[in-house]
Amino acid sequence: MRVESGVMGLVAVFFGVVAPIYWFASGDPTGTSALVMTTLLGLLVAFYLSVVAKQIDARPEDRGEAEVVDGAGELGFFPPYSWWPLFTALSLSTMVIGVVFGWWLFIIGVGAGAIALVGFVYEYYRGFHAH
């Protein structure tokens, strides 16, 4: 995590240098405020990653004397294919179109969205990919 916090610190420094240059070159308050907020976001992420790096054991990526074997093993659970994100997106688009064309369509989208969201959340509790 030390490497990641250093990268985010460099991002914050870069945008911190660019923000005043942009302000003096353009005088645009909107872009300048966006650059300042990007600087603060980079500082926030760098601070978080540095705090977490001090609280956890060093990963193999963080140790200079680590071997490739040290990183072997299971990395985590990666879900297989799923149709539920498609149905969730379709129901969201139905809700957005419902705001434009009629509230009855929005209500249909909410119903379909509730079904899609429940299916998305409980996908791994039943069926072929159940745990």
Protein Blocks (a to p, Z undefined) as FASTA:
>chain_A
ZZmmmmmmmmmmmmmmmmmmmmmmnopaklmmmmmmmmmmmmmmmmmmmmmmmmpccdfk
lpmkbcfklmgccfbdcddddfklmmmmmmmmmmmmmmmnomklmmmmmmmmmmmmmmmm
mmmmgcjllZZ
